[in-house]
């Protein structure tokens, strides 16, 4: 269960990092930023996010929101567990289609950041053997990078703590 949650969190984190990168990337041309994306650009962008499996990355968000809400209500009265579980299952099915909103938002981000020609090139790339390899390897790379960053941050924290203790000791404060 913990490994599944970690994988799910890693996928969500990877998607959010991808969205962040796309959101802050400067468009290839001033026209791409100023104009609304064309219908064709949106279709190409939608194809890209479909190829990249964005829907599968965002799907756990609905489940997470439903579970968090259920848990909040569970604190009110744990005796309602059976009913809350049944209602949560209904709500999960009810709201699952809303993931499409995130898919569309992501496609719009791509369509506003890349020209139509660039979007075509991206589709071609992701359909190529190398593009398919990137799609398969990238989640594992991101997960490992995040794990490495966590370890690095923990190590840095220990260094900073020791350094601050030393500096405070120089000032007469024993911590």
N, C-alpha and C positions, 0 to 999 in steps of 0.2 A: 504494500500500500504506500509506504514512504517513497520507494523508488518511483512508483507511478506518479505520485504528487510532485516529486522532484523533476521528473521528465516533463510533466504538464507545465510546471512553473517555468522550466527552461524554455519550453516552446513558446509560452506566453511572453516571457522576457525577450526571447529572440524576435518575436513579432513586434513587440513594442520598440525594441532597439531599431529594427528595420524601419518602422514607421517614423521614429525620431530622425533617423538618417535621411530618409526621403523628405521629411518635412523641412529639414534645415539645408538641404542641398540647394545650391543656387541653380535656377533653370539654365538650360543650355543657351537660351536666347531671351532677350527682353520680351519678345512677343509671347513666349510660353507663359510668362508670369502675368502679363497685362491682359491677355485674352482668355475668355472661357475656353476650356478644351472642346474640341470638336467632338461630334458624336462618334466619329471613327476612332479618335484618340481614346475616348472612354471605352469603346469596345476592345481596343487593343490592350488598354490598361487592365480591363476586367479579365481578359485572357491571361495576362501576366500573373495577376493575383490568384487566378484559378490554378495555373500551372504551379505556382509556388505553394499552394495548399493553405492559403490564408484562412479559409473557412474553418479548416481543422484546427488551426492555431487559436482562433477566437472562440470556437464552440464551447470550450470549458468556462469561458467568462459567464455565460448565462447560468450554467450549473453552479458556479461559484457564488453568483449573486443570490440565486434561489436558496442555496445551502446556508449562506450567511444570514439571510432573512429568516429562514426556518430556525436556525440556531438562536437568533435573537428572540423569536417568539417562544422557543423552547425554554428560555430562561424565565419567562412569565409563569409557565406551569409545565413541568416536565411530564405530568400525567397526560398531556395532550400529544405525546410522541407519536402514537399511531396515526392520529388524525393529521398531525403536521406532516408526517412522512407521506401520507396519501395526497394531501394538498400540494406538497412540494413536487411530487411526481406530475401532478396535473399542470402546475405552473411551469415546470421544466418543459413539457411538451408545448404548452401555450406560447412560451417566449423563445423557444429554440429558433424559430424562423427569423427572429430579430437579428441574428448573426449576419444575415444578408445586408443589414444596414452598415455593419463594419466592413464587410467586403466591398460594398459600393463606396464607402468613404475612402478606403485604401486605394481603390482603383482611381478615384478622383485625384488623390494625392499624386499618384504616378502620372496621371494625364496632365496635371498642371506643372509637373517638374521636368517632364521629358517631351521632346517634340514627337510628332507622329512618326517620323523616320526613326528616331531613337527607340520608340516603343516597338516598332516593327523589328528592329535589330535585337531588342531584348527578347521578343517572342522567339525569334530565330535562334538566339543563343540558348535560351532555356529549353528549347526543343532539341538542341544538339546533344551529342554524347557528353561533351564537357559541361554543358549547362545542366544536364540531368545529374552528373556527378556532383556539381556544386549544390544542387538541391538536396541530394542525399547526404552529403558530407557536412554541409554548413550547420545544421542543427547540432550535430555532435561537436563541431569546432566551437560553436557559441557556448554550448554547455560546458565544455572543458575550459574555455576562456573565462567564463563566469566563475567556475570553481577555482581556477588559478588566481583570479582577481580577488576572490574571497580570502584565500590563503595569504596572498600578498598583503591584503588590507589588515588581516590579523597580525601578521609579522610586523608590518609598519606600525600598528597600534602599540605593540610591545616595545618597539624601539623608541617611539615618541614618549611612551609612559616612562621608560627608564631615563631618557634624556631629561624629561621634565622633572623627574625626581632628583636627578643630579643637580640641575639648575636650582631647584628649590632648596636643596641641601646647602648649596653655596650661599644662599640667602638666609640660612639659619632655620629653615623649616624641614623637619625630618618627617618624611611621608612614608 
